[in-house]
């Protein structure tokens, strides 16, 4: 999700850096996962991993980009497949992460310096179920 929040040039530079440092046998899988994340983000508004990196971990994530585009963070929810089912990720958790991102952006005015320095969630409104 982090790389989905970057501008095109920064995203390309990040991929190139990973290409240079990745083991040759890992590169294609890594590149494919980046491309899948970008497709997921365009289609759903969030990125999903259903055990691709670790068969025991499913996750969903969204980028959080500052108002001036100088900072990019990723909000992620991860857990075991029996808790993070595919339907729960797509129907509940992904949409709620999008809502959380909007609330964090509104609460901080799009400036995340204070958010990073404080404990996450302090003073922010709770997400309704």
N, C-alpha and C positions, 0 to 999 in steps of 0.2 A: 504494500500500500504506500509505503514511503516513496518509492520511485514513481508512483502514479501522481504524486503531488508535485514532483519536480517539473521544471520547464523542459522542453524538448532537448535543448543543448546539454543541460545538466544530466538528464536521464541518459543520453547517449554517452556522455563522458563516464558516468557511473558504470554502464554496461561494458564499456571499453576497459575500464580499470579491472572489473571482475574478469573479463576475458584474459587479460594479461596475467592475473594472479591465480586463476583457477587451474586446477589440474586439467590437462587436456581431455581426459576421459570424463570429467564432470561438466565441462563447458556446455555441451549441447543440452543437457538436462536443465542446467541453470538458466540458459537463454530461453528455453521453452517455458519454464515456470514464470519468467518475467513477462513473456508474451501472453501467457494465459492470464496472469494477474491483470494486465492491461485490458484484455478482452472482458474479463469479469467486471472490472471497474466501469468500462464503457457501457456494458449491458445492464448491470445491477446497481451500480453506485458504490460497490464494495468489492474487495478481493477475498477469495476463498481458497483454503487449502484443505482438501479432504484426505489427509494422510500422505500427500506426495513427499513431504520432507521427512516425516516420521509417521509410520502407520498408526501409532497410538495417539496422535494429536491431530485434531481438526481445529481450524481457526477461521476467523473472519476479521477483516480489518478495513479501515478507511484512512485516507490521508487527512491531516488537519493542516491547512496552509494559512499562514499569517496574512493579514490584510495587505501588507506590502510585498508579499511573496518572498520574504527574506528567510523565513523559517518554515520548515516542514517537519511535522511529527506524524507518527502513526498511532492510531487507537486500535488496539487489538483485543480480541476475546478468543481464548483458546482453551481447549480441554479435551478429555477423552471422547472417542466417538459415541459411547453410550450416553453421554450428556449433551454432546454437540452434534446431534443428528443433522443430516442434510436438510430436512424440512425445517428444523428449528433454526438453522443458520439462515436459510433463505427467507423464511416467513417471519421470524421474530428478531433474531440477534443482529443480522445485517441492517434491517430497517431501524432498529433501536440505536445502533452505532451511528447511523446517519443523523438521527435526532440528537444524540449526545454531542456529535461534532457541531451541529448548529447551535446547541445550547452553550457549549464551551466558547465558540466563536462570539456569540452574543454577550456572554458574561465577561469576556476578556476584551471585547472590542476588537478582536482580531490581533491582539498583541499578546504573545505567549511568554514573554520574559517572566512576568509575575507567576504565571501558571507553572512554569518549570521550577521556579524557586520554592513555591508552596507545595504542600502535599496535594495531590490531585483530588479534586472533589470538595475541598474545603470551601464552604460558603456557597457552593453551587447548588441550584435546585435539583431535587431528585427527579429521576425519570419515572413517569407514571407507567404502571404496567399496561 
